Amino acid sequence: MSADKLEQMFELREEFMQRLCESNNGYYPQWPIDITKKESQVLLRDITLKGVEEIFEALQELKNAKSHRQTDIPLFDRDAFLEENVDALNYFFTTLKLIGVSSDELHAAYIKKHNKICKRLEEGY
């Protein structure tokens, strides 16, 4: 994914957040939020858990994932699986937008972590 695509995803998420605020009387507080405050941390936890719920919904598409299943269900709705993952990603982008993380900052953190875990493969823990 190019940085431009990541930036576009961030912009679209913020646009949607703005629309929610306009239609729901301030659904989100003004961002970036002060993450030292209790209410901010409660909000971030709530939104993150909504993202986790979407991941669980995606997992429901994996019909053969149960190791104890005796029968094989060859059906897999890839579009539904992808859509639920996009829903999760949107919640995670929301948390990042709320704390003021930019697409450039996320990209830099991603590259840093990628290099760190690749180094672990080479050197071990």
Disulfide bonds with the S-S distance in Angstrom:
none
